[in-house]
Amino acid sequence: MATIKIKQTKSRIGAPAVQKRTLDALGLRKMNKVVEHNDTPAIRGMVQKVKHLVTVID
């Protein structure tokens, strides 16, 4: 299965609690951290919810 890399590029300070929980679920807890996940619709949906805080690296 294909994978995607997700990098947190902006701070979670000031973000709503729902978005903070989404970042936690993705494994992003610090700025500039990169995590790798399988490219599934669920992961893509979570990335879409916090697209202003993260960058997808192909």
Biopython code that builds the backbone (N, CA, C, O; Angstrom):
import numpy as np
from Bio.PDB.StructureBuilder import StructureBuilder

atoms = [
    (1, "MET", "N", (0.842, -1.179, 0.000)),
    (1, "MET", "CA", (0.000, 0.000, 0.000)),
    (1, "MET", "C", (0.890, 1.246, 0.000)),
    (1, "MET", "O", (1.966, 1.261, 0.597)),
    (2, "ALA", "N", (0.421, 2.273, -0.673)),
    (2, "ALA", "CA", (1.175, 3.518, -0.751)),
    (2, "ALA", "C", (1.167, 4.228, 0.602)),
    (2, "ALA", "O", (0.240, 4.071, 1.397)),
    (3, "THR", "N", (2.201, 5.000, 0.840)),
    (3, "THR", "CA", (2.284, 5.763, 2.079)),
    (3, "THR", "C", (2.410, 7.245, 1.764)),
    (3, "THR", "O", (2.830, 7.631, 0.673)),
    (4, "ILE", "N", (2.043, 8.065, 2.734)),
    (4, "ILE", "CA", (2.227, 9.510, 2.619)),
    (4, "ILE", "C", (2.956, 9.992, 3.857)),
    (4, "ILE", "O", (2.818, 9.429, 4.942)),
    (5, "LYS", "N", (3.737, 11.049, 3.671)),
    (5, "LYS", "CA", (4.430, 11.680, 4.785)),
    (5, "LYS", "C", (3.722, 12.991, 5.079)),
    (5, "LYS", "O", (3.388, 13.754, 4.171)),
    (6, "ILE", "N", (3.499, 13.239, 6.361)),
    (6, "ILE", "CA", (2.784, 14.431, 6.802)),
    (6, "ILE", "C", (3.685, 15.193, 7.766)),
    (6, "ILE", "O", (4.226, 14.616, 8.710)),
    (7, "LYS", "N", (3.841, 16.494, 7.522)),
    (7, "LYS", "CA", (4.702, 17.332, 8.353)),
    (7, "LYS", "C", (3.872, 18.456, 8.957)),
    (7, "LYS", "O", (3.121, 19.125, 8.248)),
    (8, "GLN", "N", (4.005, 18.665, 10.264)),
    (8, "GLN", "CA", (3.320, 19.780, 10.914)),
    (8, "GLN", "C", (4.132, 21.035, 10.676)),
    (8, "GLN", "O", (5.286, 21.118, 11.096)),
    (9, "THR", "N", (3.537, 22.021, 9.999)),
    (9, "THR", "CA", (4.267, 23.233, 9.629)),
    (9, "THR", "C", (3.847, 24.456, 10.429)),
    (9, "THR", "O", (4.563, 25.457, 10.439)),
    (10, "LYS", "N", (2.700, 24.396, 11.100)),
    (10, "LYS", "CA", (2.255, 25.527, 11.906)),
    (10, "LYS", "C", (1.909, 25.056, 13.307)),
    (10, "LYS", "O", (1.613, 23.881, 13.525)),
    (11, "SER", "N", (1.947, 25.976, 14.244)),
    (11, "SER", "CA", (1.708, 25.658, 15.645)),
    (11, "SER", "C", (0.250, 25.313, 15.911)),
    (11, "SER", "O", (-0.659, 25.832, 15.264)),
    (12, "ARG", "N", (0.052, 24.430, 16.873)),
    (12, "ARG", "CA", (-1.296, 24.043, 17.280)),
    (12, "ARG", "C", (-1.865, 24.994, 18.319)),
    (12, "ARG", "O", (-3.031, 24.866, 18.693)),
    (13, "ILE", "N", (-1.067, 25.947, 18.794)),
    (13, "ILE", "CA", (-1.544, 26.912, 19.786)),
    (13, "ILE", "C", (-2.653, 27.751, 19.161)),
    (13, "ILE", "O", (-2.490, 28.306, 18.075)),
    (14, "GLY", "N", (-3.761, 27.835, 19.847)),
    (14, "GLY", "CA", (-4.890, 28.609, 19.354)),
    (14, "GLY", "C", (-5.847, 27.814, 18.486)),
    (14, "GLY", "O", (-6.906, 28.319, 18.116)),
    (15, "ALA", "N", (-5.496, 26.581, 18.155)),
    (15, "ALA", "CA", (-6.380, 25.742, 17.347)),
    (15, "ALA", "C", (-7.477, 25.160, 18.235)),
    (15, "ALA", "O", (-7.264, 24.952, 19.429)),
    (16, "PRO", "N", (-8.644, 24.898, 17.659)),
    (16, "PRO", "CA", (-9.719, 24.269, 18.447)),
    (16, "PRO", "C", (-9.310, 22.881, 18.947)),
    (16, "PRO", "O", (-8.426, 22.239, 18.380)),
    (17, "ALA", "N", (-9.956, 22.441, 19.998)),
    (17, "ALA", "CA", (-9.627, 21.155, 20.614)),
    (17, "ALA", "C", (-9.793, 19.995, 19.640)),
    (17, "ALA", "O", (-9.027, 19.032, 19.697)),
    (18, "VAL", "N", (-10.770, 20.066, 18.756)),
    (18, "VAL", "CA", (-10.989, 18.998, 17.778)),
    (18, "VAL", "C", (-9.776, 18.857, 16.863)),
    (18, "VAL", "O", (-9.361, 17.742, 16.548)),
    (19, "GLN", "N", (-9.213, 19.973, 16.440)),
    (19, "GLN", "CA", (-8.042, 19.932, 15.562)),
    (19, "GLN", "C", (-6.812, 19.438, 16.319)),
    (19, "GLN", "O", (-5.976, 18.738, 15.747)),
    (20, "LYS", "N", (-6.695, 19.790, 17.583)),
    (20, "LYS", "CA", (-5.572, 19.300, 18.387)),
    (20, "LYS", "C", (-5.652, 17.785, 18.543)),
    (20, "LYS", "O", (-4.631, 17.100, 18.477)),
    (21, "ARG", "N", (-6.856, 17.260, 18.748)),
    (21, "ARG", "CA", (-7.023, 15.809, 18.851)),
    (21, "ARG", "C", (-6.723, 15.122, 17.527)),
    (21, "ARG", "O", (-6.198, 14.008, 17.516)),
    (22, "THR", "N", (-7.047, 15.768, 16.414)),
    (22, "THR", "CA", (-6.737, 15.201, 15.103)),
    (22, "THR", "C", (-5.224, 15.134, 14.906)),
    (22, "THR", "O", (-4.712, 14.136, 14.398)),
    (23, "LEU", "N", (-4.509, 16.178, 15.297)),
    (23, "LEU", "CA", (-3.046, 16.155, 15.207)),
    (23, "LEU", "C", (-2.474, 15.045, 16.079)),
    (23, "LEU", "O", (-1.547, 14.349, 15.666)),
    (24, "ASP", "N", (-3.014, 14.876, 17.275)),
    (24, "ASP", "CA", (-2.566, 13.797, 18.155)),
    (24, "ASP", "C", (-2.803, 12.436, 17.513)),
    (24, "ASP", "O", (-1.948, 11.554, 17.584)),
    (25, "ALA", "N", (-3.959, 12.267, 16.891)),
    (25, "ALA", "CA", (-4.282, 10.989, 16.252)),
    (25, "ALA", "C", (-3.338, 10.695, 15.083)),
    (25, "ALA", "O", (-3.042, 9.537, 14.789)),
    (26, "LEU", "N", (-2.873, 11.749, 14.425)),
    (26, "LEU", "CA", (-1.914, 11.569, 13.337)),
    (26, "LEU", "C", (-0.495, 11.336, 13.854)),
    (26, "LEU", "O", (0.384, 10.936, 13.091)),
    (27, "GLY", "N", (-0.268, 11.582, 15.139)),
    (27, "GLY", "CA", (1.056, 11.395, 15.714)),
    (27, "GLY", "C", (1.920, 12.638, 15.653)),
    (27, "GLY", "O", (3.138, 12.564, 15.815)),
    (28, "LEU", "N", (1.290, 13.781, 15.418)),
    (28, "LEU", "CA", (2.029, 15.052, 15.318)),
    (28, "LEU", "C", (1.887, 15.814, 16.625)),
    (28, "LEU", "O", (0.803, 16.293, 16.958)),
    (29, "ARG", "N", (2.975, 15.924, 17.357)),
    (29, "ARG", "CA", (2.937, 16.612, 18.635)),
    (29, "ARG", "C", (3.870, 17.818, 18.694)),
    (29, "ARG", "O", (3.751, 18.640, 19.603)),
    (30, "LYS", "N", (4.786, 17.937, 17.754)),
    (30, "LYS", "CA", (5.728, 19.052, 17.735)),
    (30, "LYS", "C", (5.819, 19.623, 16.329)),
    (30, "LYS", "O", (5.504, 18.954, 15.345)),
    (31, "MET", "N", (6.255, 20.867, 16.259)),
    (31, "MET", "CA", (6.473, 21.517, 14.976)),
    (31, "MET", "C", (7.556, 20.797, 14.184)),
    (31, "MET", "O", (8.513, 20.275, 14.757)),
    (32, "ASN", "N", (7.403, 20.774, 12.881)),
    (32, "ASN", "CA", (8.365, 20.209, 11.929)),
    (32, "ASN", "C", (8.567, 18.701, 12.071)),
    (32, "ASN", "O", (9.501, 18.150, 11.488)),
    (33, "LYS", "N", (7.715, 18.031, 12.830)),
    (33, "LYS", "CA", (7.802, 16.581, 12.929)),
    (33, "LYS", "C", (7.155, 15.964, 11.693)),
    (33, "LYS", "O", (6.134, 16.452, 11.208)),
    (34, "VAL", "N", (7.754, 14.891, 11.188)),
    (34, "VAL", "CA", (7.235, 14.198, 10.011)),
    (34, "VAL", "C", (6.835, 12.789, 10.421)),
    (34, "VAL", "O", (7.610, 12.081, 11.063)),
    (35, "VAL", "N", (5.628, 12.385, 10.052)),
    (35, "VAL", "CA", (5.149, 11.027, 10.301)),
    (35, "VAL", "C", (4.753, 10.407, 8.966)),
    (35, "VAL", "O", (4.437, 11.113, 8.009)),
    (36, "GLU", "N", (4.775, 9.091, 8.916)),
    (36, "GLU", "CA", (4.423, 8.376, 7.702)),
    (36, "GLU", "C", (3.233, 7.462, 7.999)),
    (36, "GLU", "O", (3.249, 6.705, 8.971)),
    (37, "HIS", "N", (2.213, 7.538, 7.163)),
    (37, "HIS", "CA", (0.999, 6.737, 7.322)),
    (37, "HIS", "C", (0.655, 6.101, 5.990)),
    (37, "HIS", "O", (1.078, 6.571, 4.934)),
    (38, "ASN", "N", (-0.127, 5.014, 6.052)),
    (38, "ASN", "CA", (-0.677, 4.446, 4.826)),
    (38, "ASN", "C", (-1.654, 5.444, 4.228)),
    (38, "ASN", "O", (-2.347, 6.160, 4.951)),
    (39, "ASP", "N", (-1.705, 5.486, 2.916)),
    (39, "ASP", "CA", (-2.564, 6.436, 2.215)),
    (39, "ASP", "C", (-3.979, 5.862, 2.126)),
    (39, "ASP", "O", (-4.344, 5.230, 1.135)),
    (40, "THR", "N", (-4.769, 6.095, 3.178)),
    (40, "THR", "CA", (-6.138, 5.605, 3.224)),
    (40, "THR", "C", (-7.098, 6.792, 3.249)),
    (40, "THR", "O", (-6.689, 7.909, 3.568)),
    (41, "PRO", "N", (-8.357, 6.567, 2.921)),
    (41, "PRO", "CA", (-9.329, 7.671, 2.976)),
    (41, "PRO", "C", (-9.462, 8.271, 4.376)),
    (41, "PRO", "O", (-9.688, 9.474, 4.506)),
    (42, "ALA", "N", (-9.327, 7.461, 5.418)),
    (42, "ALA", "CA", (-9.441, 7.977, 6.781)),
    (42, "ALA", "C", (-8.308, 8.960, 7.090)),
    (42, "ALA", "O", (-8.540, 10.029, 7.653)),
    (43, "ILE", "N", (-7.099, 8.589, 6.720)),
    (43, "ILE", "CA", (-5.944, 9.475, 6.957)),
    (43, "ILE", "C", (-6.079, 10.735, 6.114)),
    (43, "ILE", "O", (-5.805, 11.834, 6.598)),
    (44, "ARG", "N", (-6.498, 10.589, 4.857)),
    (44, "ARG", "CA", (-6.689, 11.763, 3.988)),
    (44, "ARG", "C", (-7.739, 12.710, 4.573)),
    (44, "ARG", "O", (-7.593, 13.928, 4.481)),
    (45, "GLY", "N", (-8.784, 12.161, 5.167)),
    (45, "GLY", "CA", (-9.817, 12.989, 5.789)),
    (45, "GLY", "C", (-9.287, 13.742, 6.993)),
    (45, "GLY", "O", (-9.637, 14.903, 7.207)),
    (46, "MET", "N", (-8.440, 13.085, 7.785)),
    (46, "MET", "CA", (-7.851, 13.751, 8.951)),
    (46, "MET", "C", (-6.915, 14.868, 8.504)),
    (46, "MET", "O", (-6.882, 15.936, 9.115)),
    (47, "VAL", "N", (-6.162, 14.625, 7.448)),
    (47, "VAL", "CA", (-5.264, 15.658, 6.919)),
    (47, "VAL", "C", (-6.088, 16.835, 6.401)),
    (47, "VAL", "O", (-5.695, 17.988, 6.579)),
    (48, "GLN", "N", (-7.210, 16.559, 5.772)),
    (48, "GLN", "CA", (-8.070, 17.620, 5.247)),
    (48, "GLN", "C", (-8.594, 18.513, 6.367)),
    (48, "GLN", "O", (-8.749, 19.718, 6.166)),
    (49, "LYS", "N", (-8.871, 17.945, 7.547)),
    (49, "LYS", "CA", (-9.380, 18.720, 8.679)),
    (49, "LYS", "C", (-8.350, 19.711, 9.230)),
    (49, "LYS", "O", (-8.714, 20.753, 9.775)),
    (50, "VAL", "N", (-7.061, 19.379, 9.082)),
    (50, "VAL", "CA", (-6.005, 20.251, 9.627)),
    (50, "VAL", "C", (-5.049, 20.700, 8.521)),
    (50, "VAL", "O", (-3.857, 20.896, 8.762)),
    (51, "LYS", "N", (-5.583, 20.862, 7.304)),
    (51, "LYS", "CA", (-4.735, 21.182, 6.154)),
    (51, "LYS", "C", (-4.006, 22.514, 6.300)),
    (51, "LYS", "O", (-2.985, 22.724, 5.646)),
    (52, "HIS", "N", (-4.505, 23.415, 7.138)),
    (52, "HIS", "CA", (-3.851, 24.705, 7.345)),
    (52, "HIS", "C", (-2.675, 24.591, 8.332)),
    (52, "HIS", "O", (-1.903, 25.537, 8.482)),
    (53, "LEU", "N", (-2.539, 23.441, 9.002)),
    (53, "LEU", "CA", (-1.464, 23.243, 9.973)),
    (53, "LEU", "C", (-0.395, 22.267, 9.485)),
    (53, "LEU", "O", (0.688, 22.202, 10.067)),
    (54, "VAL", "N", (-0.681, 21.514, 8.436)),
    (54, "VAL", "CA", (0.230, 20.469, 7.989)),
    (54, "VAL", "C", (0.542, 20.601, 6.502)),
    (54, "VAL", "O", (-0.135, 21.320, 5.766)),
    (55, "THR", "N", (1.587, 19.886, 6.081)),
    (55, "THR", "CA", (1.953, 19.776, 4.682)),
    (55, "THR", "C", (2.127, 18.308, 4.364)),
    (55, "THR", "O", (2.715, 17.564, 5.149)),
    (56, "VAL", "N", (1.618, 17.881, 3.209)),
    (56, "VAL", "CA", (1.773, 16.497, 2.775)),
    (56, "VAL", "C", (2.975, 16.426, 1.851)),
    (56, "VAL", "O", (3.056, 17.141, 0.852)),
    (57, "ILE", "N", (3.915, 15.544, 2.205)),
    (57, "ILE", "CA", (5.130, 15.332, 1.413)),
    (57, "ILE", "C", (4.932, 14.030, 0.645)),
    (57, "ILE", "O", (4.730, 12.980, 1.255)),
    (58, "ASP", "N", (4.986, 14.083, -0.664)),
    (58, "ASP", "CA", (4.754, 12.881, -1.459)),
    (58, "ASP", "C", (5.954, 11.993, -1.553)),
    (58, "ASP", "O", (5.897, 10.944, -2.195)),
]
sb = StructureBuilder()
sb.init_structure("model")
sb.init_model(0)
sb.init_chain("A")
sb.init_seg("    ")
for serial, (resi, resn, name, xyz) in enumerate(atoms, 1):
    if name == "N":
        sb.init_residue(resn, " ", resi, " ")
    sb.init_atom(name, np.array(xyz, "f"), 0.0, 1.0, " ", f" {name:<3s}", serial, name[0])
structure = sb.get_structure()
